[in-house]
Amino acid sequence: MAKQKTVYTCTECGGGSPKWQGQCPHCSAWNTLVETLAEAAATNRFSAVAGSGRLQRLAEISPREESRVATGIEEFDRVLGGGLVAGGVVLIGGDPGIGKSTLLLQALAQLAGRQSALYVSGEESGEQVALRARRLQLEVGGLQLLTEIHLEKILAALAEHKPRIAVIDSIQTLYSDALQSAPGSVAQVRECAAQLTRYAKQAGTCIVFVGHVTKEGALAGPRVLEHIVDTVLYFEGDPNSSFRLVRAVKNRFGAVNELGVFAMTDKGLRGVSNPSALFLSHHEQQVAGSCVLVTQEGTRPLLVEIQALVDEAHSPSPRRLSVGLEQNRLAMLLAVLHRHAGIACFDQDVFVNAVGGVRINEPAADLAVLLAIVSSLRNRPLPQKLIAFGEVGLAGEIRPAPRGQERLKEAAKLGFTHALIPKANAPKQPIRGIEVIALERVEQAVDKMRELQ
């Protein structure tokens, strides 16, 4: 029997190579080539997704507003940009057991009464899905279920029943007869996703893929999978905690970096209407090393408590550890604090944490981190109703943050009375209930902090 020919395919870009090498010759990524079976060349398997190739003048094209289908779960609709779009393809990924299938089953159960919906399960039997629906006490009378991993049979069922919304759980379990490789391989995932995406665009069906993630937390399969779909959502959160975050990192029909906050209960996932309460600790008395930050997640301002612990180092190399914040930025902020404010931490261990398991990526957290570090170092607490935000530059200047007015209004609504912010974010009209202290330099922030203490 002739040995089947193999090729090495890049998990990042999908490019092929006849032999293994450390670096992909197409995208230059390291250690991403995996061995797969060589597929026979096929013709006319793909057709245009976006429409005909007729030349058009861009100015003559009149765009139309995409009609959205609300899922009935407010936090999920927020992340999607208002709801599901006809013909849109959504990819949602997250750690095993974090709640992907639970959230989608809840959404389909609510949609099934208004729209035709189909749940395709490739990982669980029909009895397992029914048991979950019973445990969550969902009304699933109008929801159709298909337990299948054969792509051609799934496409035939979609063409026959023409559902408005379909969920594929999960894309890594499907296989196509056009390929010889096993389900979950790079070629199978890419082919199945492309075929289903083409069907969604032609039929106007909204399709939601559930995707596996790697041990590093990235979506498994070729990176081209994220380029094919219209929306990419990530489930975040500590499995030991009851709170879950759903973040949009790509959305062709809405804003990116939107955040949905859920609480896992015995009845499934429930949206949290006031997520700022999750990330704020309620101390009976003021504690040193704590500062409240107003961060911006998409269009939503969130109040997050930043905690810092500065302690004497017992080794020649002091530790610098941050949870929920960028660690390299912490080292930079400590250097700025020493150079421009004269506060040295070279003989201290510094630990910084964002309460509640949230990850903060924006530089507007710099000022709150610095204030928390100085508070812990001096063992003097900040005022309990104080908030701060602002980016700190290497020259010691405090740079403005986007949407400063919305941040201040959110803080005032939650009862905060003082705000340390960049001068460029100072409001022209005073905001009722909150005193704004505008700052230009890091040393000014340290002096104002001393006055407030």
C-alpha positions in Angstrom: 0.0 0.0 0.0 1.4 3.4 -1.0 2.3 5.7 1.8 0.2 8.8 1.9 2.0 12.0 1.3 2.2 14.5 4.1 2.8 18.2 4.2 3.5 20.6 7.1 0.8 23.3 7.6 1.2 26.5 9.6 -1.4 26.9 12.4 -1.2 30.7 12.1 -1.5 31.4 8.4 -2.4 28.1 6.9 0.5 28.0 4.6 2.1 24.7 3.6 5.7 23.5 3.5 7.0 20.1 2.1 9.2 19.6 5.2 9.3 20.6 8.8 11.3 23.7 9.8 11.3 25.9 12.9 10.0 29.0 11.1 7.0 29.2 8.8 8.3 30.4 5.4 5.0 32.3 4.7 4.3 34.3 7.9 7.7 33.9 9.8 6.0 32.5 12.9 8.1 30.1 15.0 7.1 26.5 15.9 3.7 26.6 14.1 4.2 23.9 11.5 2.2 20.7 12.1 2.1 17.5 10.0 -1.1 16.9 8.0 -2.1 14.7 5.1 -1.6 16.3 1.6 -5.0 16.9 0.0 -5.7 16.3 -3.6 -6.1 19.4 -5.7 -9.7 20.3 -6.3 -11.3 22.8 -8.6 -14.4 25.0 -8.3 -14.8 24.2 -4.6 -15.0 27.8 -3.6 -17.2 30.6 -5.0 -17.4 34.3 -4.3 -18.7 35.1 -0.9 -19.1 38.9 -1.2 -21.1 38.9 -4.5 -20.3 39.4 -8.1 -17.1 40.7 -9.5 -18.7 43.6 -11.4 -16.9 46.9 -11.0 -18.8 49.6 -9.1 -18.2 53.1 -8.0 -18.0 53.3 -4.3 -19.8 56.6 -4.2 -22.8 55.0 -6.0 -23.2 52.3 -3.5 -25.9 53.1 -0.9 -25.2 51.1 2.3 -28.2 49.8 4.2 -28.5 49.4 8.0 -28.2 45.8 8.9 -31.3 44.5 10.7 -30.4 42.8 14.0 -32.0 40.0 15.8 -31.9 40.5 19.6 -31.1 37.4 21.5 -33.0 38.6 24.6 -29.8 38.4 26.8 -28.9 42.1 27.2 -25.2 41.6 28.0 -24.8 39.2 25.0 -26.5 41.7 22.7 -24.2 44.5 23.9 -21.1 42.5 23.0 -22.5 41.6 19.6 -23.2 45.3 18.9 -27.0 45.1 19.3 -27.8 41.6 18.3 -27.2 39.0 15.6 -27.0 40.0 11.9 -28.5 38.1 9.1 -25.7 36.4 7.1 -23.2 37.1 9.9 -20.8 34.6 11.2 -19.7 34.7 14.9 -16.9 32.7 16.5 -16.9 32.4 20.3 -14.0 30.7 22.1 -13.0 30.1 25.7 -11.6 27.6 28.1 -13.5 24.2 28.5 -16.4 24.5 30.9 -16.5 28.3 31.1 -20.0 28.5 29.7 -19.9 28.8 25.9 -22.5 26.1 25.2 -24.7 27.2 28.1 -24.9 30.8 26.9 -25.7 29.8 23.3 -28.3 27.3 24.4 -30.0 30.0 26.5 -29.9 32.4 23.6 -31.3 29.9 21.2 -34.1 29.0 23.6 -35.2 32.6 23.7 -34.9 33.0 20.0 -36.7 29.8 19.1 -40.1 31.3 20.0 -39.6 34.2 17.5 -37.1 32.8 14.9 -36.4 29.4 13.4 -33.2 28.2 15.2 -31.0 25.1 14.9 -28.5 23.7 17.4 -25.8 21.5 15.8 -24.0 19.5 18.4 -20.9 17.6 17.5 -19.6 17.0 21.0 -22.7 16.0 22.9 -25.5 13.6 22.3 -29.1 14.7 22.1 -29.8 13.4 25.6 -26.9 15.4 27.0 -28.2 18.6 25.4 -31.7 17.9 26.6 -30.4 17.3 30.2 -28.7 20.7 30.1 -31.8 22.4 28.9 -33.9 20.8 31.6 -31.3 21.7 34.3 -31.4 25.3 33.1 -35.2 25.2 33.0 -35.4 26.5 29.4 -38.4 26.5 27.1 -37.0 24.7 24.1 -40.2 23.6 22.3 -39.4 25.4 19.1 -35.6 24.7 19.0 -34.4 22.1 16.5 -31.4 19.9 17.3 -29.0 18.0 15.0 -26.2 15.8 16.4 -23.9 15.5 13.4 -20.2 16.2 12.5 -20.4 15.4 8.8 -20.2 18.8 7.0 -22.2 17.8 3.9 -25.1 16.5 6.0 -25.1 19.7 8.1 -25.2 21.8 4.9 -28.1 19.6 3.6 -30.0 20.1 6.8 -29.4 23.9 6.7 -30.6 24.0 3.1 -33.7 22.0 3.8 -34.9 23.7 7.0 -33.5 27.2 6.3 -33.1 28.3 10.0 -32.6 32.0 10.7 -29.9 31.2 13.4 -27.7 28.2 13.6 -25.1 27.2 16.2 -22.2 24.8 15.4 -20.8 23.3 18.6 -18.0 23.0 17.8 -16.2 23.8 14.5 -13.2 21.6 15.5 -15.4 18.5 15.5 -16.6 18.7 11.8 -15.1 17.0 8.8 -15.7 17.1 5.1 -15.6 14.3 2.6 -13.5 16.5 0.3 -10.5 16.1 2.6 -8.8 13.0 4.0 -7.4 14.4 7.2 -9.0 13.9 10.6 -11.5 16.3 12.2 -9.8 19.2 14.0 -6.8 19.4 11.6 -5.9 22.7 10.1 -7.2 21.7 6.6 -10.5 20.4 8.0 -11.2 23.4 10.2 -10.4 25.9 7.4 -12.5 24.0 4.8 -15.5 23.5 7.1 -15.5 27.2 8.2 -15.2 28.4 4.6 -18.1 26.2 3.4 -20.4 27.3 6.3 -19.4 30.9 5.9 -20.2 30.8 2.2 -23.6 29.3 3.0 -24.4 31.9 5.6 -23.7 34.8 3.1 -25.7 33.2 0.4 -28.7 32.1 2.5 -28.8 35.0 5.0 -28.5 32.6 7.9 -26.6 33.8 11.0 -24.2 31.0 12.0 -22.3 30.9 15.4 -19.2 28.8 15.7 -18.0 27.5 19.1 -14.2 27.3 18.9 -11.7 25.4 21.1 -8.7 27.3 22.6 -5.1 26.3 23.0 -3.3 26.1 26.4 -2.0 29.7 25.7 -5.7 30.9 25.5 -5.7 31.5 21.7 -8.3 30.0 19.4 -7.3 26.6 18.1 -6.9 26.0 14.4 -5.5 28.2 11.7 -5.4 31.9 12.4 -7.3 32.4 9.1 -10.4 31.1 10.9 -10.6 34.5 12.7 -10.2 36.3 9.4 -13.0 34.4 7.8 -15.7 35.2 10.4 -17.4 38.6 11.0 -17.2 38.6 14.8 -14.8 37.0 17.3 -15.8 36.8 21.0 -13.7 35.5 23.9 -14.9 34.1 27.1 -12.8 35.1 30.1 -12.8 34.6 33.8 -11.5 32.4 36.5 -13.2 28.9 36.5 -13.2 29.0 40.3 -15.2 32.3 40.3 -18.9 32.6 39.3 -18.3 35.7 37.1 -17.6 35.5 33.4 -16.6 38.1 30.9 -17.3 38.0 27.2 -15.1 40.3 25.2 -15.4 41.2 21.5 -12.0 41.5 19.8 -13.4 41.7 16.2 -16.8 42.9 15.0 -17.6 44.0 11.5 -21.0 45.1 12.5 -20.3 46.9 15.8 -17.7 48.3 18.1 -14.7 46.1 19.3 -13.5 45.7 22.9 -17.1 45.7 24.1 -17.5 43.7 27.3 -20.4 41.6 28.6 -20.4 40.6 32.3 -22.3 37.5 33.4 -22.7 35.6 36.7 -22.9 31.8 36.5 -25.8 30.5 38.6 -27.6 27.1 38.9 -30.0 28.5 36.2 -27.3 29.3 33.7 -25.6 32.6 32.9 -27.3 35.8 34.1 -26.3 39.3 32.9 -24.9 41.7 35.5 -26.5 45.1 35.2 -23.9 47.0 37.4 -20.6 45.3 36.7 -18.6 48.0 38.6 -19.8 46.5 41.9 -18.0 43.2 41.0 -14.6 44.9 40.8 -14.8 47.1 43.9 -14.0 45.8 47.4 -16.0 46.9 50.3 -13.5 47.5 53.1 -14.8 48.3 56.6 -12.0 50.8 57.0 -9.6 52.5 54.6 -6.6 50.3 53.6 -3.3 51.3 52.1 -2.4 50.3 48.6 -5.9 50.6 47.1 -7.0 53.0 44.3 -10.1 53.0 42.2 -9.6 53.3 38.4 -12.3 54.2 35.9 -11.5 52.2 32.8 -13.3 52.1 29.5 -14.4 48.8 27.9 -15.8 49.7 24.5 -18.6 52.1 25.2 -18.9 51.2 28.9 -17.0 52.8 31.7 -16.1 50.4 34.5 -14.8 51.1 38.0 -12.1 48.7 39.0 -10.1 48.6 42.2 -6.3 48.5 41.7 -4.4 47.0 44.7 -0.7 47.3 45.2 1.5 45.7 47.8 5.1 47.0 48.3 7.2 45.0 50.7 10.9 44.8 51.6 12.7 42.5 49.2 14.6 39.5 50.8 16.6 38.6 47.7 19.1 40.5 45.5 16.5 40.7 42.7 13.2 42.3 43.9 10.1 40.9 42.3 7.8 42.7 40.0 4.5 40.9 39.6 1.2 42.2 38.1 -2.1 40.4 37.6 -4.6 41.8 35.1 -2.1 44.5 34.0 0.9 44.5 31.7 4.0 43.5 33.7 6.5 45.4 31.5 4.5 48.6 32.0 4.8 48.1 35.8 8.6 48.2 35.5 8.4 51.4 33.4 6.1 53.1 35.9 8.5 52.3 38.8 11.3 53.9 36.8 9.2 57.0 36.1 8.2 57.2 39.8 11.9 57.2 40.9 13.2 59.6 38.2 10.5 62.3 38.4 9.0 61.9 41.9 12.1 60.8 43.8 10.4 57.7 45.2 12.6 54.6 44.9 11.4 51.0 45.0 14.6 49.3 43.9 14.9 47.4 47.2 11.2 46.5 47.4 9.0 43.7 46.0 6.1 45.2 44.1 2.8 43.3 43.5 -0.1 44.8 41.6 -3.5 43.3 41.1 -6.8 44.3 39.3 -9.6 43.0 41.6 -12.2 40.7 40.1 -10.1 38.9 37.5 -10.6 41.6 34.9 -7.7 42.3 32.4 -6.9 46.0 31.8 -5.1 46.7 28.5 -5.4 50.5 28.3 -2.6 52.9 29.4 -5.1 55.0 31.3 -4.5 52.8 34.3 -1.0 54.2 34.8 -2.0 56.9 37.3 -4.1 54.6 39.5 -1.3 52.1 39.6 1.3 54.7 40.7 -1.0 56.1 43.4 -1.7 52.6 44.8 2.1 51.8 44.9 2.9 55.1 46.7 0.0 54.5 49.1 1.3 51.0 50.0 4.9 52.1 50.2 4.0 54.9 52.7 1.3 52.7 54.4 -1.1 55.6 54.1 -4.6 54.9 52.6 -6.1 57.1 49.9 -9.6 58.6 50.5 -12.3 56.1 50.1 -14.3 58.1 47.5 -11.3 58.9 45.2 -10.9 57.7 41.6 -8.1 58.2 39.2 -7.2 57.7 35.6 -4.6 58.9 33.1 -1.6 57.7 31.1 1.9 58.4 32.4 4.7 59.2 29.9 8.4 58.6 30.3 9.0 62.3 30.8 6.7 62.3 33.8 3.8 64.0 32.1 0.2 62.8 32.7 -1.5 62.3 29.3 -5.2 62.4 28.7 -7.4 59.3 28.4 -10.3 58.9 25.9 -13.9 59.6 26.9 -12.9 61.4 30.1 -16.3 62.9 30.6 -18.1 59.6 30.5 -15.6 58.2 33.1 -16.3 61.1 35.5 -20.0 60.9 35.1 -20.0 57.1 35.9 -17.8 57.8 39.0 -20.2 60.5 40.2 -23.2 58.3 39.7 -21.7 55.7 42.0 -21.0 58.2 44.8 -17.3 59.1 44.3 -16.5 62.7 45.4 -12.8 63.3 44.2 -11.0 62.6 41.0 -7.4 62.8 40.1 -7.3 63.1 36.3 -5.1 64.6 33.5 -5.5 68.3 32.9 -6.5 67.8 29.3 -9.5 65.7 30.6 -10.8 68.5 33.0 -14.4 69.2 32.2 -15.4 72.7 31.0 -18.5 72.6 33.2 -18.3 71.2 36.7 -19.9 67.8 37.3 -22.3 67.7 40.2 -21.1 65.7 43.2 -17.5 65.2 42.2 -14.5 67.5 42.7 -12.0 67.3 39.8 -8.3 67.8 40.5 -6.4 68.3 37.2 -2.8 67.2 37.0 0.0 67.7 34.5 3.0 65.9 36.2 3.6 62.8 38.3 5.2 64.9 41.1 2.0 66.9 41.3 0.0 63.7 41.7 2.2 62.6 44.6 1.8 66.0 46.3 -1.9 66.1 45.9 -2.1 62.6 47.2 -0.3 63.7 50.3 -2.7 66.6 50.8 -5.7 64.4 50.5 -4.3 61.9 53.0 
